[in-house]
Amino acid sequence: MAAPAQVERSVSYNEHTSRRPPPELPSLLLHGRIIYIGMPFVPAVTELVIAELMYLQWMDPREPVYLYINSTGTTRDADETRSRSFYSL
């Protein structure tokens, strides 16, 4: 049977915790030139994606941009052109 001091030491997670906060995931993805779309194509989402694409083009036009789309499309049929515009990229 383990001694009480050994049990306390194995339960303590302070040895493995980071001393700084974790990175913000959207900023980390953008820094890696990755754009992830996981929401319906509403105007706010499409404007953000276009702004991110323009920013990455300005930073380095020769580097590739990785675009991952996990979206159902739009919330209305009238906005179907927005989802098709991303398909044409």
N, CA, C and O atoms as CSV, one atom per row, in Angstrom:
chain,resi,resn,atom,element,x,y,z
A,1,MET,N,N,0.847,-1.178,0.000
A,1,MET,CA,C,0.000,0.000,0.000
A,1,MET,C,C,0.890,1.238,0.000
A,1,MET,O,O,1.935,1.256,0.650
A,2,ALA,N,N,0.476,2.268,-0.727
A,2,ALA,CA,C,1.266,3.492,-0.849
A,2,ALA,C,C,1.184,4.317,0.422
A,2,ALA,O,O,0.151,4.365,1.090
A,3,ALA,N,N,2.272,4.950,0.732
A,3,ALA,CA,C,2.313,5.830,1.895
A,3,ALA,C,C,1.491,7.079,1.598
A,3,ALA,O,O,1.367,7.450,0.431
A,4,PRO,N,N,0.920,7.751,2.613
A,4,PRO,CA,C,0.106,8.943,2.377
A,4,PRO,C,C,0.844,10.052,1.638
A,4,PRO,O,O,0.229,10.777,0.856
A,5,ALA,N,N,2.132,10.199,1.863
A,5,ALA,CA,C,2.897,11.248,1.172
A,5,ALA,C,C,2.965,10.963,-0.323
A,5,ALA,O,O,2.915,11.889,-1.132
A,6,GLN,N,N,3.079,9.700,-0.694
A,6,GLN,CA,C,3.132,9.343,-2.107
A,6,GLN,C,C,1.787,9.575,-2.784
A,6,GLN,O,O,1.746,10.015,-3.933
A,7,VAL,N,N,0.707,9.293,-2.104
A,7,VAL,CA,C,-0.622,9.499,-2.675
A,7,VAL,C,C,-0.866,10.982,-2.909
A,7,VAL,O,O,-1.358,11.365,-3.971
A,8,GLU,N,N,-0.534,11.815,-1.944
A,8,GLU,CA,C,-0.718,13.258,-2.107
A,8,GLU,C,C,0.085,13.783,-3.282
A,8,GLU,O,O,-0.392,14.624,-4.044
A,9,ARG,N,N,1.285,13.292,-3.424
A,9,ARG,CA,C,2.151,13.766,-4.492
A,9,ARG,C,C,1.630,13.361,-5.868
A,9,ARG,O,O,1.751,14.132,-6.820
A,10,SER,N,N,1.062,12.184,-5.989
A,10,SER,CA,C,0.569,11.729,-7.282
A,10,SER,C,C,-0.734,12.430,-7.667
A,10,SER,O,O,-1.043,12.530,-8.855
A,11,VAL,N,N,-1.493,12.907,-6.708
A,11,VAL,CA,C,-2.748,13.599,-6.994
A,11,VAL,C,C,-2.496,15.049,-7.376
A,11,VAL,O,O,-3.303,15.651,-8.084
A,12,SER,N,N,-1.406,15.607,-6.924
A,12,SER,CA,C,-1.101,17.008,-7.206
A,12,SER,C,C,-0.780,17.197,-8.687
A,12,SER,O,O,0.082,16.507,-9.231
A,13,TYR,N,N,-1.467,18.119,-9.329
A,13,TYR,CA,C,-1.261,18.388,-10.749
A,13,TYR,C,C,-0.451,19.654,-10.980
A,13,TYR,O,O,-0.305,20.075,-12.127
A,14,ASN,N,N,0.074,20.265,-9.951
A,14,ASN,CA,C,0.806,21.517,-10.086
A,14,ASN,C,C,2.092,21.366,-10.886
A,14,ASN,O,O,2.561,22.338,-11.477
A,15,GLU,N,N,2.663,20.190,-10.918
A,15,GLU,CA,C,3.912,19.989,-11.642
A,15,GLU,C,C,3.717,20.096,-13.150
A,15,GLU,O,O,4.651,20.457,-13.866
A,16,HIS,N,N,2.528,19.792,-13.639
A,16,HIS,CA,C,2.297,19.713,-15.075
A,16,HIS,C,C,1.452,20.859,-15.624
A,16,HIS,O,O,1.175,20.894,-16.822
A,17,THR,N,N,1.045,21.779,-14.789
A,17,THR,CA,C,0.228,22.880,-15.285
A,17,THR,C,C,1.110,23.965,-15.884
A,17,THR,O,O,2.236,24.191,-15.440
A,18,SER,N,N,0.587,24.619,-16.883
A,18,SER,CA,C,1.309,25.694,-17.551
A,18,SER,C,C,1.226,26.964,-16.714
A,18,SER,O,O,0.219,27.214,-16.051
A,19,ARG,N,N,2.256,27.738,-16.747
A,19,ARG,CA,C,2.274,28.980,-15.974
A,19,ARG,C,C,1.674,30.142,-16.756
A,19,ARG,O,O,1.487,31.223,-16.197
A,20,ARG,N,N,1.373,29.946,-18.015
A,20,ARG,CA,C,0.759,31.008,-18.808
A,20,ARG,C,C,-0.569,30.507,-19.362
A,20,ARG,O,O,-0.780,29.298,-19.459
A,21,PRO,N,N,-1.458,31.410,-19.723
A,21,PRO,CA,C,-2.770,30.980,-20.220
A,21,PRO,C,C,-2.639,30.306,-21.586
A,21,PRO,O,O,-1.681,30.565,-22.313
A,22,PRO,N,N,-3.586,29.455,-21.934
A,22,PRO,CA,C,-3.523,28.800,-23.240
A,22,PRO,C,C,-3.752,29.814,-24.353
A,22,PRO,O,O,-4.378,30.849,-24.120
A,23,PRO,N,N,-3.260,29.540,-25.554
A,23,PRO,CA,C,-3.445,30.494,-26.651
A,23,PRO,C,C,-4.905,30.543,-27.087
A,23,PRO,O,O,-5.648,29.572,-26.943
A,24,GLU,N,N,-5.288,31.666,-27.609
A,24,GLU,CA,C,-6.639,31.832,-28.126
A,24,GLU,C,C,-6.721,31.072,-29.452
A,24,GLU,O,O,-5.934,31.333,-30.363
A,25,LEU,N,N,-7.658,30.143,-29.565
A,25,LEU,CA,C,-7.719,29.250,-30.713
A,25,LEU,C,C,-7.923,29.972,-32.047
A,25,LEU,O,O,-7.217,29.644,-33.000
A,26,PRO,N,N,-8.848,30.938,-32.175
A,26,PRO,CA,C,-8.987,31.612,-33.475
A,26,PRO,C,C,-7.710,32.322,-33.928
A,26,PRO,O,O,-7.382,32.299,-35.115
A,27,SER,N,N,-6.998,32.941,-33.013
A,27,SER,CA,C,-5.746,33.612,-33.370
A,27,SER,C,C,-4.678,32.602,-33.767
A,27,SER,O,O,-3.895,32.848,-34.684
A,28,LEU,N,N,-4.648,31.479,-33.083
A,28,LEU,CA,C,-3.677,30.440,-33.399
A,28,LEU,C,C,-3.935,29.856,-34.789
A,28,LEU,O,O,-2.993,29.608,-35.541
A,29,LEU,N,N,-5.200,29.639,-35.130
A,29,LEU,CA,C,-5.537,29.134,-36.465
A,29,LEU,C,C,-5.179,30.149,-37.543
A,29,LEU,O,O,-4.625,29.783,-38.580
A,30,LEU,N,N,-5.488,31.414,-37.308
A,30,LEU,CA,C,-5.189,32.446,-38.296
A,30,LEU,C,C,-3.681,32.590,-38.485
A,30,LEU,O,O,-3.212,32.814,-39.601
A,31,HIS,N,N,-2.936,32.464,-37.415
A,31,HIS,CA,C,-1.474,32.522,-37.513
A,31,HIS,C,C,-0.933,31.368,-38.363
A,31,HIS,O,O,0.080,31.515,-39.046
A,32,GLY,N,N,-1.613,30.223,-38.315
A,32,GLY,CA,C,-1.241,29.082,-39.141
A,32,GLY,C,C,-1.860,29.116,-40.525
A,32,GLY,O,O,-1.790,28.135,-41.264
A,33,ARG,N,N,-2.471,30.251,-40.882
A,33,ARG,CA,C,-3.110,30.459,-42.190
A,33,ARG,C,C,-4.239,29.459,-42.420
A,33,ARG,O,O,-4.425,28.961,-43.530
A,34,ILE,N,N,-4.989,29.174,-41.360
A,34,ILE,CA,C,-6.125,28.260,-41.412
A,34,ILE,C,C,-7.387,29.050,-41.111
A,34,ILE,O,O,-7.460,29.756,-40.105
A,35,ILE,N,N,-8.383,28.930,-41.984
A,35,ILE,CA,C,-9.686,29.549,-41.760
A,35,ILE,C,C,-10.695,28.423,-41.615
A,35,ILE,O,O,-10.830,27.585,-42.507
A,36,TYR,N,N,-11.399,28.401,-40.498
A,36,TYR,CA,C,-12.386,27.360,-40.216
A,36,TYR,C,C,-13.759,28.010,-40.144
A,36,TYR,O,O,-13.966,28.968,-39.399
A,37,ILE,N,N,-14.695,27.483,-40.925
A,37,ILE,CA,C,-16.072,27.979,-40.915
A,37,ILE,C,C,-16.942,26.857,-40.369
A,37,ILE,O,O,-17.067,25.806,-40.998
A,38,GLY,N,N,-17.534,27.069,-39.220
A,38,GLY,CA,C,-18.379,26.061,-38.594
A,38,GLY,C,C,-19.759,26.587,-38.273
A,38,GLY,O,O,-20.444,26.056,-37.398
A,39,MET,N,N,-20.173,27.632,-38.979
A,39,MET,CA,C,-21.469,28.264,-38.734
A,39,MET,C,C,-22.179,28.465,-40.062
A,39,MET,O,O,-21.547,28.393,-41.116
A,40,PRO,N,N,-23.490,28.717,-40.030
A,40,PRO,CA,C,-24.185,29.054,-41.278
A,40,PRO,C,C,-23.647,30.360,-41.860
A,40,PRO,O,O,-23.134,31.211,-41.134
A,41,PHE,N,N,-23.769,30.504,-43.159
A,41,PHE,CA,C,-23.260,31.688,-43.849
A,41,PHE,C,C,-24.229,32.859,-43.687
A,41,PHE,O,O,-25.065,33.115,-44.554
A,42,VAL,N,N,-24.105,33.545,-42.594
A,42,VAL,CA,C,-24.860,34.777,-42.362
A,42,VAL,C,C,-23.922,35.933,-42.685
A,42,VAL,O,O,-22.713,35.721,-42.776
A,43,PRO,N,N,-24.435,37.145,-42.862
A,43,PRO,CA,C,-23.565,38.264,-43.253
A,43,PRO,C,C,-22.357,38.479,-42.343
A,43,PRO,O,O,-21.271,38.778,-42.839
A,44,ALA,N,N,-22.514,38.339,-41.050
A,44,ALA,CA,C,-21.381,38.566,-40.138
A,44,ALA,C,C,-20.268,37.540,-40.367
A,44,ALA,O,O,-19.089,37.886,-40.312
A,45,VAL,N,N,-20.631,36.295,-40.620
A,45,VAL,CA,C,-19.630,35.245,-40.846
A,45,VAL,C,C,-18.921,35.469,-42.169
A,45,VAL,O,O,-17.698,35.355,-42.241
A,46,THR,N,N,-19.668,35.786,-43.215
A,46,THR,CA,C,-19.035,35.986,-44.521
A,46,THR,C,C,-18.120,37.204,-44.507
A,46,THR,O,O,-17.052,37.178,-45.118
A,47,GLU,N,N,-18.520,38.267,-43.820
A,47,GLU,CA,C,-17.659,39.452,-43.728
A,47,GLU,C,C,-16.369,39.137,-42.975
A,47,GLU,O,O,-15.299,39.612,-43.355
A,48,LEU,N,N,-16.460,38.345,-41.918
A,48,LEU,CA,C,-15.270,37.970,-41.154
A,48,LEU,C,C,-14.331,37.106,-41.991
A,48,LEU,O,O,-13.116,37.300,-41.960
A,49,VAL,N,N,-14.882,36.164,-42.729
A,49,VAL,CA,C,-14.045,35.287,-43.552
A,49,VAL,C,C,-13.351,36.087,-44.649
A,49,VAL,O,O,-12.166,35.878,-44.910
A,50,ILE,N,N,-14.071,36.995,-45.290
A,50,ILE,CA,C,-13.466,37.833,-46.329
A,50,ILE,C,C,-12.372,38.708,-45.731
A,50,ILE,O,O,-11.319,38.886,-46.343
A,51,ALA,N,N,-12.610,39.255,-44.542
A,51,ALA,CA,C,-11.585,40.076,-43.883
A,51,ALA,C,C,-10.347,39.243,-43.551
A,51,ALA,O,O,-9.223,39.715,-43.719
A,52,GLU,N,N,-10.543,38.013,-43.084
A,52,GLU,CA,C,-9.399,37.150,-42.783
A,52,GLU,C,C,-8.630,36.799,-44.051
A,52,GLU,O,O,-7.399,36.780,-44.042
A,53,LEU,N,N,-9.342,36.520,-45.144
A,53,LEU,CA,C,-8.674,36.217,-46.412
A,53,LEU,C,C,-7.875,37.415,-46.917
A,53,LEU,O,O,-6.757,37.260,-47.409
A,54,MET,N,N,-8.449,38.601,-46.794
A,54,MET,CA,C,-7.735,39.805,-47.228
A,54,MET,C,C,-6.501,40.049,-46.362
A,54,MET,O,O,-5.455,40.444,-46.877
A,55,TYR,N,N,-6.609,39.821,-45.065
A,55,TYR,CA,C,-5.476,39.992,-44.161
A,55,TYR,C,C,-4.351,39.018,-44.504
A,55,TYR,O,O,-3.185,39.407,-44.569
A,56,LEU,N,N,-4.705,37.751,-44.724
A,56,LEU,CA,C,-3.686,36.757,-45.054
A,56,LEU,C,C,-3.048,37.042,-46.407
A,56,LEU,O,O,-1.857,36.793,-46.593
A,57,GLN,N,N,-3.823,37.557,-47.350
A,57,GLN,CA,C,-3.272,37.942,-48.651
A,57,GLN,C,C,-2.285,39.097,-48.481
A,57,GLN,O,O,-1.246,39.129,-49.140
A,58,TRP,N,N,-2.605,40.026,-47.614
A,58,TRP,CA,C,-1.731,41.174,-47.366
A,58,TRP,C,C,-0.445,40.741,-46.657
A,58,TRP,O,O,0.632,41.263,-46.945
A,59,MET,N,N,-0.564,39.775,-45.721
A,59,MET,CA,C,0.615,39.321,-44.978
A,59,MET,C,C,1.631,38.634,-45.887
A,59,MET,O,O,2.819,38.954,-45.842
A,60,ASP,N,N,1.180,37.708,-46.698
A,60,ASP,CA,C,2.088,36.990,-47.606
A,60,ASP,C,C,1.263,36.381,-48.734
A,60,ASP,O,O,0.630,35.342,-48.546
A,61,PRO,N,N,1.264,37.014,-49.898
A,61,PRO,CA,C,0.422,36.520,-50.995
A,61,PRO,C,C,0.880,35.186,-51.583
A,61,PRO,O,O,0.109,34.543,-52.296
A,62,ARG,N,N,2.094,34.756,-51.310
A,62,ARG,CA,C,2.596,33.512,-51.901
A,62,ARG,C,C,2.304,32.270,-51.052
A,62,ARG,O,O,2.335,31.154,-51.571
A,63,GLU,N,N,2.025,32.441,-49.782
A,63,GLU,CA,C,1.760,31.299,-48.902
A,63,GLU,C,C,0.321,30.806,-49.090
A,63,GLU,O,O,-0.580,31.613,-49.318
A,64,PRO,N,N,0.097,29.498,-48.998
A,64,PRO,CA,C,-1.267,28.976,-49.153
A,64,PRO,C,C,-2.128,29.260,-47.926
A,64,PRO,O,O,-1.623,29.423,-46.816
A,65,VAL,N,N,-3.431,29.315,-48.153
A,65,VAL,CA,C,-4.416,29.476,-47.090
A,65,VAL,C,C,-5.260,28.208,-47.080
A,65,VAL,O,O,-5.718,27.754,-48.129
A,66,TYR,N,N,-5.461,27.645,-45.914
A,66,TYR,CA,C,-6.239,26.420,-45.775
A,66,TYR,C,C,-7.630,26.779,-45.268
A,66,TYR,O,O,-7.771,27.380,-44.203
A,67,LEU,N,N,-8.647,26.414,-46.025
A,67,LEU,CA,C,-10.032,26.758,-45.707
A,67,LEU,C,C,-10.790,25.474,-45.405
A,67,LEU,O,O,-10.908,24.598,-46.261
A,68,TYR,N,N,-11.299,25.368,-44.190
A,68,TYR,CA,C,-12.084,24.209,-43.765
A,68,TYR,C,C,-13.520,24.669,-43.549
A,68,TYR,O,O,-13.773,25.592,-42.775
A,69,ILE,N,N,-14.453,24.024,-44.234
A,69,ILE,CA,C,-15.864,24.399,-44.143
A,69,ILE,C,C,-16.641,23.238,-43.541
A,69,ILE,O,O,-16.664,22.139,-44.094
A,70,ASN,N,N,-17.272,23.491,-42.411
A,70,ASN,CA,C,-18.161,22.535,-41.758
A,70,ASN,C,C,-19.454,23.288,-41.474
A,70,ASN,O,O,-19.744,23.631,-40.329
A,71,SER,N,N,-20.221,23.539,-42.519
A,71,SER,CA,C,-21.398,24.383,-42.407
A,71,SER,C,C,-22.555,23.751,-43.162
A,71,SER,O,O,-22.363,23.013,-44.129
A,72,THR,N,N,-23.745,24.054,-42.706
A,72,THR,CA,C,-24.946,23.569,-43.392
A,72,THR,C,C,-25.326,24.466,-44.549
A,72,THR,O,O,-26.247,24.139,-45.298
A,73,GLY,N,N,-24.658,25.565,-44.715
A,73,GLY,CA,C,-24.986,26.513,-45.782
A,73,GLY,C,C,-25.530,27.785,-45.179
A,73,GLY,O,O,-24.838,28.482,-44.437
A,74,THR,N,N,-26.765,28.082,-45.500
A,74,THR,CA,C,-27.379,29.303,-44.997
A,74,THR,C,C,-28.592,28.968,-44.148
A,74,THR,O,O,-29.024,27.817,-44.086
A,75,THR,N,N,-29.128,29.973,-43.506
A,75,THR,CA,C,-30.337,29.775,-42.715
A,75,THR,C,C,-31.583,30.064,-43.532
A,75,THR,O,O,-32.685,29.668,-43.153
A,76,ARG,N,N,-31.411,30.761,-44.664
A,76,ARG,CA,C,-32.540,31.069,-45.553
A,76,ARG,C,C,-32.146,30.751,-46.989
A,76,ARG,O,O,-30.964,30.748,-47.331
A,77,ASP,N,N,-33.134,30.488,-47.816
A,77,ASP,CA,C,-32.859,30.203,-49.226
A,77,ASP,C,C,-32.384,31.433,-49.977
A,77,ASP,O,O,-31.669,31.303,-50.970
A,78,ALA,N,N,-32.762,32.621,-49.531
A,78,ALA,CA,C,-32.377,33.846,-50.235
A,78,ALA,C,C,-30.873,34.105,-50.142
A,78,ALA,O,O,-30.317,34.806,-50.987
A,79,ASP,N,N,-30.216,33.556,-49.139
A,79,ASP,CA,C,-28.779,33.773,-48.947
A,79,ASP,C,C,-27.928,32.656,-49.543
A,79,ASP,O,O,-26.752,32.525,-49.203
A,80,GLU,N,N,-28.505,31.865,-50.415
A,80,GLU,CA,C,-27.769,30.736,-50.979
A,80,GLU,C,C,-26.566,31.184,-51.796
A,80,GLU,O,O,-25.605,30.429,-51.942
A,81,THR,N,N,-26.605,32.396,-52.328
A,81,THR,CA,C,-25.476,32.875,-53.128
A,81,THR,C,C,-24.218,33.028,-52.285
A,81,THR,O,O,-23.111,32.888,-52.805
A,82,ARG,N,N,-24.364,33.314,-50.995
A,82,ARG,CA,C,-23.185,33.435,-50.129
A,82,ARG,C,C,-22.458,32.102,-50.009
A,82,ARG,O,O,-21.231,32.046,-50.095
A,83,SER,N,N,-23.216,31.036,-49.812
A,83,SER,CA,C,-22.561,29.734,-49.677
A,83,SER,C,C,-21.953,29.292,-50.997
A,83,SER,O,O,-20.910,28.639,-51.000
A,84,ARG,N,N,-22.568,29.625,-52.103
A,84,ARG,CA,C,-22.007,29.261,-53.404
A,84,ARG,C,C,-20.756,30.080,-53.719
A,84,ARG,O,O,-19.878,29.610,-54.443
A,85,SER,N,N,-20.665,31.293,-53.187
A,85,SER,CA,C,-19.468,32.091,-53.442
A,85,SER,C,C,-18.242,31.476,-52.765
A,85,SER,O,O,-17.139,31.560,-53.305
A,86,PHE,N,N,-18.415,30.860,-51.595
A,86,PHE,CA,C,-17.295,30.166,-50.960
A,86,PHE,C,C,-16.950,28.897,-51.718
A,86,PHE,O,O,-15.787,28.496,-51.765
A,87,TYR,N,N,-17.943,28.268,-52.304
A,87,TYR,CA,C,-17.689,27.056,-53.075
A,87,TYR,C,C,-16.841,27.364,-54.298
A,87,TYR,O,O,-16.044,26.532,-54.729
A,88,SER,N,N,-17.009,28.547,-54.855
A,88,SER,CA,C,-16.271,28.906,-56.066
A,88,SER,C,C,-14.820,29.291,-55.775
A,88,SER,O,O,-14.025,29.431,-56.705
A,89,LEU,N,N,-14.463,29.464,-54.501
A,89,LEU,CA,C,-13.067,29.777,-54.164
A,89,LEU,C,C,-12.220,28.595,-54.493
A,89,LEU,O,O,-11.006,28.630,-54.292
